[in-house]
Amino acid sequence: MAGHAIKMGYKYLVVSDHSKSLHIANGLEDDELLEEIEIIDKLNKNLRASRCSRQPR
């Protein structure tokens, strides 16, 4: 997804997910959310043309 955003010329990419506080959406557990954050942080270290923002909900 990030690679395609770069090809499209986007400067930003937002990954939004639901935390466990939103019960009706089967939100992520704490460990799952932390893993997602780690992946996005690693991705940002490797991206030059774009930046990925994380927004848990």
Backbone as numpy.savetxt, mean C-alpha at the origin, in Angstrom:
# Nx Ny Nz CAx CAy CAz Cx Cy Cz
1.34 -3.60 -9.98 0.51 -2.43 -9.98 1.40 -1.17 -9.98
2.45 -1.17 -9.17 3.33 0.00 -9.11 4.04 0.21 -10.44
4.48 -0.89 -11.06 5.13 -0.78 -12.36 4.23 -0.17 -13.41
2.97 -0.55 -13.42 2.01 0.00 -14.38 1.77 1.49 -14.11
1.68 1.85 -12.83 1.48 3.26 -12.48 2.64 4.11 -13.00
3.87 3.59 -12.89 5.03 4.30 -13.39 4.94 4.45 -14.91
4.58 3.36 -15.60 4.44 3.41 -17.07 3.38 4.42 -17.49
2.34 4.58 -16.68 1.27 5.52 -16.99 1.66 6.96 -16.65
2.82 7.14 -16.01 3.28 8.47 -15.67 2.74 9.00 -14.35
2.14 8.12 -13.55 1.61 8.56 -12.26 2.76 8.87 -11.30
2.58 9.88 -10.49 3.58 10.23 -9.48 3.28 9.56 -8.15
2.03 9.18 -7.93 1.62 8.59 -6.67 0.75 7.36 -6.91
0.85 6.42 -6.00 0.00 5.23 -5.98 -0.39 5.01 -4.52
-1.65 4.87 -4.26 -2.13 4.67 -2.89 -2.66 3.26 -2.74
-2.21 2.60 -1.68 -2.74 1.29 -1.33 -3.60 1.49 -0.10
-4.86 1.18 -0.22 -5.80 1.38 0.88 -6.38 0.03 1.29
-6.42 -0.21 2.57 -6.95 -1.47 3.06 -7.74 -1.21 4.33
-8.50 -2.17 4.76 -9.31 -2.02 5.97 -8.59 -2.67 7.15
-8.52 -1.95 8.25 -7.97 -2.53 9.47 -9.07 -3.35 10.14
-8.70 -4.08 11.16 -9.68 -4.97 11.82 -10.80 -4.21 12.52
-10.63 -2.90 12.72 -11.68 -2.14 13.39 -12.95 -2.04 12.55
-12.84 -2.25 11.25 -14.02 -2.26 10.40 -14.46 -3.71 10.20
-15.26 -4.20 11.13 -15.60 -5.61 11.19 -16.35 -6.11 9.96
-17.16 -5.27 9.35 -17.97 -5.73 8.22 -17.14 -5.98 6.97
-15.90 -5.49 6.95 -15.05 -5.64 5.77 -14.00 -6.73 5.94
-14.08 -7.50 7.04 -13.07 -8.52 7.31 -11.67 -7.92 7.22
-11.45 -6.86 7.96 -10.19 -6.12 7.90 -8.98 -6.94 8.26
-7.81 -6.39 7.95 -6.55 -7.07 8.21 -6.27 -7.15 9.71
-5.68 -8.26 10.11 -5.19 -8.40 11.47 -3.91 -7.57 11.60
-3.49 -7.32 12.84 -2.31 -6.49 13.07 -1.08 -6.99 12.32
-0.82 -8.30 12.36 0.37 -8.84 11.69 0.27 -8.71 10.18
-0.92 -8.85 9.64 -1.11 -8.69 8.20 -0.88 -7.25 7.77
-1.39 -6.31 8.58 -1.22 -4.90 8.28 0.26 -4.50 8.36
0.97 -4.99 9.38 2.40 -4.70 9.50 3.19 -5.26 8.33
2.82 -6.45 7.86 3.48 -7.04 6.70 3.24 -6.19 5.45
2.01 -5.72 5.27 1.69 -4.87 4.13 2.51 -3.57 4.18
2.63 -2.99 5.36 3.41 -1.76 5.53 4.88 -2.00 5.18
5.43 -3.13 5.63 6.83 -3.46 5.32 7.04 -3.61 3.82
6.11 -4.27 3.14 6.22 -4.46 1.69 6.19 -3.12 0.98
5.28 -2.24 1.37 5.17 -0.93 0.74 6.43 -0.10 1.01
6.96 -0.17 2.23 8.18 0.58 2.54 9.36 0.08 1.70
9.48 -1.23 1.50 10.54 -1.79 0.65 10.34 -1.34 -0.79
9.10 -1.34 -1.25 8.80 -0.91 -2.61 9.22 0.54 -2.82
8.93 1.39 -1.84 9.29 2.81 -1.94 10.79 3.01 -2.03
11.56 2.15 -1.40 13.02 2.25 -1.48 13.52 1.97 -2.90
12.78 1.15 -3.64 13.19 0.75 -4.99 12.58 1.60 -6.09
11.56 2.38 -5.78 10.90 3.21 -6.79 11.63 4.54 -6.91
11.78 4.99 -8.14 12.38 6.29 -8.35 11.39 7.28 -8.97
10.54 6.79 -9.85 9.64 7.68 -10.59 8.34 7.95 -9.84
7.97 7.06 -8.95 6.69 7.19 -8.26 6.87 6.89 -6.79
5.86 7.16 -6.03 5.89 6.87 -4.60 4.57 6.23 -4.22
4.65 5.17 -3.44 3.47 4.46 -3.00 3.12 4.89 -1.58
1.88 5.30 -1.38 1.41 5.73 -0.07 0.50 4.67 0.50
0.59 4.43 1.79 -0.27 3.43 2.41 -1.29 4.12 3.31
-2.52 3.71 3.21 -3.59 4.34 3.96 -4.51 3.28 4.54
-4.16 2.66 5.66 -5.11 1.70 6.25 -6.36 2.40 6.74
-7.49 1.75 6.57 -8.78 2.32 7.00 -9.42 1.42 8.03
